[in-house]
Amino acid sequence: MATVELRFSALPEHVRTARLVAAAVARRAGVDEAVLDEVRLAVGEACTRAVGLHQSSGVSSPVRVTLTEEEKQFSIEVGDEAPHSASGERVPGTRAAEDPDADGDEDDMGLAVISGLVDDVEVTAGENGGLIRMSWPTMPPATLLP
Protein backbone atom coordinates (compact mmCIF):
# COMPACT_ATOMS: atom_id res chain seq x y z
CA MET A 1 0.00 0.00 0.00
CA ALA A 2 1.58 3.26 -1.17
CA THR A 3 0.65 6.52 0.54
CA VAL A 4 1.36 10.14 -0.35
CA GLU A 5 0.62 12.84 2.20
CA LEU A 6 0.30 16.50 1.34
CA ARG A 7 -0.08 19.35 3.85
CA PHE A 8 -0.60 22.93 2.78
CA SER A 9 -1.40 26.29 4.33
CA ALA A 10 -5.11 27.05 4.21
CA LEU A 11 -4.85 29.39 1.24
CA PRO A 12 -6.93 29.10 -1.94
CA GLU A 13 -3.89 29.25 -4.20
CA HIS A 14 -2.67 25.88 -2.88
CA VAL A 15 -5.85 24.03 -3.93
CA ARG A 16 -4.65 23.83 -7.54
CA THR A 17 -1.46 22.10 -6.44
CA ALA A 18 -3.47 19.55 -4.45
CA ARG A 19 -5.63 18.85 -7.51
CA LEU A 20 -2.58 18.30 -9.74
CA VAL A 21 -0.88 16.00 -7.22
CA ALA A 22 -4.10 14.00 -6.73
CA ALA A 23 -4.54 13.49 -10.47
CA ALA A 24 -0.91 12.42 -10.95
CA VAL A 25 -1.03 9.93 -8.07
CA ALA A 26 -4.45 8.62 -9.18
CA ARG A 27 -3.09 8.03 -12.70
CA ARG A 28 -0.08 6.16 -11.33
CA ALA A 29 -2.37 4.10 -9.05
CA GLY A 30 -4.39 2.88 -12.03
CA VAL A 31 -7.53 5.00 -11.86
CA ASP A 32 -9.28 4.98 -15.26
CA GLU A 33 -8.27 7.98 -17.43
CA ALA A 34 -11.96 8.78 -17.96
CA VAL A 35 -12.38 9.36 -14.22
CA LEU A 36 -9.35 11.61 -13.63
CA ASP A 37 -11.31 14.82 -14.24
CA GLU A 38 -13.78 13.74 -11.56
CA VAL A 39 -10.88 13.07 -9.17
CA ARG A 40 -9.48 16.55 -9.85
CA LEU A 41 -12.86 18.24 -9.36
CA ALA A 42 -13.72 16.31 -6.19
CA VAL A 43 -10.33 17.03 -4.62
CA GLY A 44 -10.65 20.69 -5.58
CA GLU A 45 -14.08 20.93 -3.92
CA ALA A 46 -12.92 19.10 -0.78
CA CYS A 47 -9.77 21.22 -0.44
CA THR A 48 -11.65 24.46 -1.11
CA ARG A 49 -14.13 23.48 1.62
CA ALA A 50 -11.30 22.71 4.07
CA VAL A 51 -9.54 26.00 3.28
CA GLY A 52 -12.79 27.91 3.82
CA LEU A 53 -13.47 26.16 7.13
CA HIS A 54 -9.93 26.91 8.35
CA GLN A 55 -10.16 30.55 7.33
CA SER A 56 -13.63 31.14 8.78
CA SER A 57 -12.76 29.37 12.04
CA GLY A 58 -9.39 31.07 12.49
CA VAL A 59 -7.48 27.77 12.32
CA SER A 60 -3.84 28.22 11.33
CA SER A 61 -2.87 24.55 10.97
CA PRO A 62 -2.43 23.11 7.48
CA VAL A 63 -5.04 21.24 5.45
CA ARG A 64 -4.19 17.54 5.14
CA VAL A 65 -4.56 15.45 2.00
CA THR A 66 -3.72 11.74 2.10
CA LEU A 67 -3.65 9.72 -1.13
CA THR A 68 -3.58 5.95 -0.69
CA GLU A 69 -3.14 3.27 -3.32
CA GLU A 70 -4.54 -0.06 -2.21
CA GLU A 71 -4.89 -3.34 -4.09
CA LYS A 72 -8.12 -2.57 -5.94
CA GLN A 73 -8.90 1.02 -4.99
CA PHE A 74 -7.43 4.48 -4.71
CA SER A 75 -8.60 6.69 -1.87
CA ILE A 76 -8.15 10.33 -0.96
CA GLU A 77 -8.79 11.85 2.46
CA VAL A 78 -9.04 15.61 2.90
CA GLY A 79 -8.93 16.68 6.52
CA ASP A 80 -9.55 19.98 8.23
CA GLU A 81 -9.07 21.00 11.85
CA ALA A 82 -12.05 23.36 12.09
CA PRO A 83 -14.09 22.47 15.18
CA HIS A 84 -17.56 20.96 14.63
CA SER A 85 -20.11 19.63 17.11
CA ALA A 86 -21.08 15.96 17.06
CA SER A 87 -23.90 16.84 14.63
CA GLY A 88 -21.41 18.45 12.22
CA GLU A 89 -22.43 22.04 12.96
CA ARG A 90 -19.76 24.64 13.61
CA VAL A 91 -18.87 24.99 17.26
CA PRO A 92 -20.12 28.09 19.13
CA GLY A 93 -17.30 30.49 19.90
CA THR A 94 -15.64 30.22 16.51
CA ARG A 95 -15.79 33.11 14.08
CA ALA A 96 -17.94 31.12 11.64
CA ALA A 97 -20.58 30.34 14.28
CA GLU A 98 -20.70 33.95 15.47
CA ASP A 99 -20.87 35.58 12.03
CA PRO A 100 -24.52 36.14 11.08
CA ASP A 101 -23.53 36.41 7.41
CA ALA A 102 -21.77 33.03 7.44
CA ASP A 103 -24.08 30.35 6.20
CA GLY A 104 -23.53 26.74 5.29
CA ASP A 105 -24.93 27.07 1.78
CA GLU A 106 -21.50 27.05 0.10
CA ASP A 107 -20.40 24.20 2.34
CA ASP A 108 -23.53 22.19 1.48
CA MET A 109 -23.09 22.94 -2.23
CA GLY A 110 -19.50 21.71 -2.17
CA LEU A 111 -20.55 18.47 -0.46
CA ALA A 112 -23.35 18.02 -3.01
CA VAL A 113 -20.87 18.43 -5.88
CA ILE A 114 -18.50 15.90 -4.30
CA SER A 115 -21.36 13.42 -3.79
CA GLY A 116 -22.31 13.82 -7.44
CA LEU A 117 -18.76 13.14 -8.61
CA VAL A 118 -17.76 10.29 -6.31
CA ASP A 119 -19.74 7.08 -5.78
CA ASP A 120 -17.87 6.13 -2.60
CA VAL A 121 -17.67 9.16 -0.31
CA GLU A 122 -17.82 9.50 3.47
CA VAL A 123 -17.96 12.77 5.39
CA THR A 124 -17.27 12.92 9.13
CA ALA A 125 -16.90 15.89 11.47
CA GLY A 126 -16.16 16.34 15.15
CA GLU A 127 -14.77 18.80 17.62
CA ASN A 128 -11.22 18.19 16.31
CA GLY A 129 -12.10 18.73 12.65
CA GLY A 130 -13.62 17.00 9.68
CA LEU A 131 -12.65 14.44 7.10
CA ILE A 132 -13.87 13.72 3.59
CA ARG A 133 -12.88 10.25 2.37
CA MET A 134 -13.34 9.45 -1.31
CA SER A 135 -12.36 6.32 -3.20
CA TRP A 136 -12.30 5.03 -6.76
CA PRO A 137 -11.66 1.57 -8.19
CA THR A 138 -8.33 0.95 -9.90
CA MET A 139 -7.67 -1.10 -12.98
CA PRO A 140 -5.22 -3.98 -12.78
CA PRO A 141 -1.86 -3.19 -14.31
CA ALA A 142 -1.58 -4.17 -17.95
CA THR A 143 0.43 -7.28 -18.52
CA LEU A 144 2.63 -7.74 -21.52
CA LEU A 145 1.79 -10.66 -23.74
CA PRO A 146 4.70 -12.73 -25.09
C-alpha angles and dihedrals in degrees: 000000000000120000132190119191124198126187122184139172112265095258125127093231091067094058091079091056091051090051093051093047091048092051093048094049092044090053091050090047091057103257110161112266089232090062099048094091089055090050090051093048095045093049090047091053093046093048093045089052092049092048091050093049091050093048096045093046096045093242113158099187119105127265111250125221119182120188115193129187112203131175098278104003144049118216135190126197121194113192133190130187097215109130118249131176120244089269091056096253120133113269118254112252096043120109092246093055092047097046109093090200093055110096133170095236094104090044091051091046092053091050090048091052091049091049089051093051101041126052094196109047132144125187122195131172135181142155091288095051142280139282133205113198118192129175139186132190118254128218119238113257114268114256123215116240117222 
